[in-house]
Amino acid sequence: AVVSTQSTGNIARNNRRASWTVVILSTIFSILNIVLLVLRSFPHFTNISGSTFLNLVFPFCFIVASINSAINPVVYFFRRSDMRSFVKRYILRRISFRRNTVNVNSTAIDNC
């Protein structure tokens, strides 16, 4: 099969873009998990007992792990045009639905 140069260029551009997205997500993941790794290793180098340390740090570890998961959709939103158009359509649909609901309710009240 013959592939046009324009199609090959689009594939190459999409591959580069996807690669950069993976690099961004991997960097964020690594930074947040290095913090967790350091915190988990901390009791081995200090006099803090493991149970006391874990009780003090677990809420922080949980928040950091959650931040990593919460950041991924934000990164995808800025990196992918189809994600931006989906969010735009969703928001416009919700606004339109709310306007129609308000109009129906006001019409029902006027007819009473």
C-alpha angles and dihedrals in degrees: 000000000000117000118202120235091240090056091046090050091051091049092049092047091049091048091051091048092049091048092053090049090053090048091051094047092045091050093051091046092049095048093050093045094046086061089053092047091052091047092049091049094046096086091057091060100039139051093252111118116238097241094049091046094049091048090053098042104035095087090051092047090050092051092048092050090049092049090058091055092044094052096056096073090047091053091048090048092057095039101045125058092199089058091051092049091049092053091046092051091046094051093046090048091051091048091048091048091051092049091050091048091051091048092049092049094048090048091051091051092048091053094055 
